[in-house]
Amino acid sequence: MRHLNKKKRLGRRTPSQRKAMLTNLAVSLIEHKRIKTTHARAKELRKFIEPLITFAKRGDLHARREVLKKIHQKDTVSTLFHEIAPVYTERQGGYTRIVKLGFRDNDRAKVSLIELVDFAGIIEKESEEKPDKKKKVSKKKEEKSD
């Protein structure tokens, strides 16, 4: 019987597709510290990623292997253990923040921003440091302006 085993399907047909999607969202969140997705997916991602961060805070071999069961990319797991987990050593849960952004234009789905809580200032500094790319002006436009 399936008592108390109900999970949101998130538009996926099989449980394996759902797990793969959550793993990919978790990898993106670990790499970028902030991602934009639908509100339902953000709420499910929170349930998926927060126990992994708690495992990473422990930092032992068993915790690393438990995280590797869910996320199969070793470089992403090392980022989780070496960069993200030390920031949350004093925090007792609540590692993510979900901000509602409104509705998507084409299908009116609720869109949210999910981010790691203590990395908000770091993300803003990194975006300020990146130089803006200058647009290349074609030769035809230069000749017309002369």
C-alpha positions as CSV (number, residue, x, y, z in Angstrom):
1,M,0.0,0.0,0.0
2,R,1.1,3.6,-0.7
3,H,0.0,5.2,2.6
4,L,1.9,8.4,3.4
5,N,4.1,8.0,0.3
6,K,2.5,10.7,-1.9
7,K,4.9,13.0,-3.7
8,K,4.3,15.8,-6.2
9,R,4.8,14.5,-9.8
10,L,6.1,17.8,-11.1
11,G,5.1,17.0,-14.7
12,R,7.2,13.9,-14.7
13,R,5.8,10.5,-15.7
14,T,8.0,8.1,-13.7
15,P,9.7,8.4,-10.4
16,S,13.1,8.0,-12.0
17,Q,12.5,11.1,-14.2
18,R,11.5,13.0,-11.0
19,K,14.6,12.0,-9.2
20,A,16.8,12.9,-12.1
21,M,15.2,16.3,-12.4
22,L,15.7,17.0,-8.7
23,T,19.3,15.9,-8.9
24,N,19.9,18.3,-11.8
25,L,18.2,21.2,-10.0
26,A,20.3,20.4,-6.9
27,V,23.5,20.4,-9.0
28,S,22.6,23.8,-10.5
29,L,21.8,25.3,-7.1
30,I,25.1,24.1,-5.7
31,E,27.0,25.5,-8.7
32,H,25.2,28.8,-9.1
33,K,23.9,29.4,-5.5
34,R,20.7,30.7,-7.0
35,I,18.3,29.4,-9.6
36,K,14.9,30.4,-11.1
37,T,12.3,27.6,-11.4
38,T,8.6,27.0,-10.9
39,H,7.3,27.3,-7.4
40,A,6.3,23.7,-7.0
41,R,9.8,22.5,-8.1
42,A,11.5,25.0,-5.7
43,K,9.5,23.6,-2.8
44,E,10.4,20.0,-3.7
45,L,14.0,21.0,-4.2
46,R,14.1,22.4,-0.7
47,K,13.1,19.0,0.7
48,F,15.8,17.4,-1.5
49,I,18.8,19.7,-0.9
50,E,18.5,20.6,2.8
51,P,19.3,17.0,4.1
52,L,22.2,16.9,1.7
53,I,23.6,20.1,3.2
54,T,23.1,18.7,6.7
55,F,25.1,15.6,5.7
56,A,27.8,17.9,4.2
57,K,28.1,19.7,7.6
58,R,29.1,16.4,9.2
59,G,31.9,16.0,6.7
60,D,32.9,12.4,7.3
61,L,33.2,9.6,4.8
62,H,29.8,8.1,5.4
63,A,28.1,11.5,4.9
64,R,30.0,12.0,1.6
65,R,28.9,8.6,0.4
66,E,25.3,9.3,1.3
67,V,25.4,12.5,-0.7
68,L,27.0,10.7,-3.6
69,K,24.0,8.4,-3.7
70,K,21.8,11.4,-4.6
71,I,24.3,13.5,-6.6
72,H,26.6,11.6,-8.8
73,Q,29.0,14.4,-9.8
74,K,32.1,14.3,-7.6
75,D,33.2,17.9,-8.3
76,T,29.8,19.2,-7.3
77,V,29.9,17.1,-4.1
78,S,33.3,18.5,-3.2
79,T,32.0,22.0,-3.7
80,L,29.1,21.2,-1.4
81,F,31.5,19.9,1.3
82,H,34.3,22.4,1.0
83,E,32.5,25.7,0.1
84,I,28.9,25.5,1.2
85,A,28.9,23.3,4.3
86,P,31.5,25.4,6.3
87,V,29.2,28.5,6.0
88,Y,26.3,26.7,7.7
89,T,28.1,25.1,10.6
90,E,26.2,27.3,13.1
91,R,22.9,27.2,11.3
92,Q,20.3,24.6,12.4
93,G,18.4,24.1,9.1
94,G,16.8,26.6,6.8
95,Y,19.6,26.7,4.3
96,T,17.5,27.8,1.4
97,R,15.2,30.8,0.7
98,I,12.3,30.8,-1.8
99,V,11.2,34.1,-3.3
100,K,8.1,34.3,-5.4
101,L,8.7,36.2,-8.7
102,G,5.2,36.1,-10.2
103,F,3.9,34.2,-13.2
104,R,5.6,33.1,-16.4
105,D,4.3,34.8,-19.5
106,N,3.7,31.8,-21.8
107,D,1.9,29.4,-19.5
108,R,1.2,31.5,-16.3
109,A,3.1,29.0,-14.1
110,K,4.2,30.4,-10.7
111,V,7.9,31.2,-10.9
112,S,10.2,31.4,-7.9
113,L,13.8,32.0,-7.1
114,I,15.5,29.5,-4.8
115,E,18.8,30.5,-3.3
116,L,21.2,29.5,-0.5
117,V,20.6,31.9,2.4
118,D,24.1,33.1,3.4
119,F,25.4,33.4,-0.2
120,A,23.1,36.3,-1.3
121,G,25.7,39.0,-0.7
122,I,28.5,36.9,-2.4
123,I,26.4,36.4,-5.5
124,E,25.7,40.2,-5.8
125,K,29.4,41.0,-5.5
126,E,30.4,38.5,-8.2
127,S,27.8,39.9,-10.6
128,E,29.2,43.4,-10.0
129,E,32.8,42.3,-10.7
130,K,32.1,40.8,-14.1
131,P,32.8,43.3,-16.8
132,D,30.0,44.0,-19.3
133,K,30.6,42.5,-22.7
134,K,30.9,45.1,-25.4
135,K,28.8,44.5,-28.4
136,K,30.7,44.2,-31.7
137,V,29.8,46.7,-34.2
138,S,29.8,45.5,-37.8
139,K,31.8,47.3,-40.4
140,K,28.7,48.3,-42.3
141,K,27.4,50.3,-39.3
142,E,30.8,52.0,-38.8
143,E,30.9,53.1,-42.4
144,K,27.4,54.5,-42.2
145,S,28.1,56.5,-39.1
146,D,31.3,58.1,-40.7
